[in-house]
Amino acid sequence: MDFYKYHGLGNDYIVIDPSGNNVALNPETIKLICDRNLGIGSDGILYGPLFGDGPMRLRIFNPDGSEAEKSGNGVRIFTRYLLEHGYVKGDTASFMTPGGPIEAKLLDPAAYLIKVNMGSCIFDSERIPVAGPRREVLNEPVEILGKRYLMTCVSMGNPHCVIPLKAISRELACELGPAIERHPLFPNRINMQLAQVIDRRSLRIEIWERGAGYTLASGSSSCAAACAARRLGLVDGSVTVHMPGGSLSIDIGNDWSVSMTGPVASVSEGNFTPEFRKLLAGV
């Protein structure tokens, strides 16, 4: 098969395995494959496994053709792919992303519930990155479209801007998201989460993803929002993050290590037709 499609809470990805496929990925072919009218349609492409010196690797591409450092839903999906196609034995997988190493474990085969060690959250402005003097970006004022908001910025191996609010909506995320993503404070662009605290153990978020736009769910966004809320003293160390696509369980250690647990669903698998391959070769 040329591709395998999965989703994590409505956040869908296409897995393209280079061992069985010679499609050349570049920004234009990625855009075409991910296009929901002209291509297969997805929130991104997972390209791997890749082998060479060191551990098995995964590359993650956004639907605008750019490359992402990490994706929480993406790494859960890729873990399922590795398990189903015999790249790893047992119920665990480990691999490398540009945003750092991933260790994952299948907890429930029936529901394909997967727990992932996402590494540690980082609030250091130089490592996120956020422009200006080196600092922890906590409850920092930022002006967006003429209004003042308080933001807390986090790296989960990829950059996030979390804005706590009393009320959130898809409409507000779509309004603020593009302006935040490309704000001059963020030299590498940034993912945005609007976060509403429900209680000490639960959050609700709306998400605008860098390079993808509005998304129903995001694993790294859930981790970032939970870490930001905990750093601000708003929640405890174990948090359920609710999104339009569903919920993830996030656990934050005293050392700020983060794990994420959630399901993965299989959607389809198939081949690119000769006509579509010709299109890909021509862009």
C-alpha angles and dihedrals in degrees: 000000000000095000144011121204125207137160136211108207091330095315099120130200136181116224114212113188111207091205090070103027136062098192108137110228118213130145093275097047090046091053091049095048092048095046109115093211104034102027141025093293126229147143089252150323128268107207114195173296093278121185134199135101110356129003128348110281140212128201119203123204128194120222090253089063097256123125123245125212096218143350123196095205090039095056091048089051092047090049090056090049092051092049095046095048099046100250090127132028128228120004103310136080135185128188142146129256127184085256094055143282123324128209116185137177131197106230101175119022093191094058095025089234108177130190117206131194100222097186122237130324116237128204096183109124094215093055097044087038117239121160122246133047118345110271146126106275100224124155089338118169118244130176116227122178091341097310130102121237135172115237136189115197125209138178119216089173084295126057126265136180113201119196114189114211137170091233129023136182143176089249093056092046090053090048098048100030101077092046093049094044092058099030113139089242090071113062093184094039117248146233116246131213126186104206130200117188111222098177139320092293104036141056135181119212141183116205139213110184124207108248094005108056125211112009133185094226142359130188098203090044090053090051093047094048092048092048093048092049091048092047088053090050094246100119141021128250097273113058136171110215114205120205133170089262096048142282138300130197113231124191120192120195126214087255089054093252110151135210127185129199126194146125134274125206128199116229112172148325128209153133132274109243119238088250092055092045088054089053091050091050091052099054 
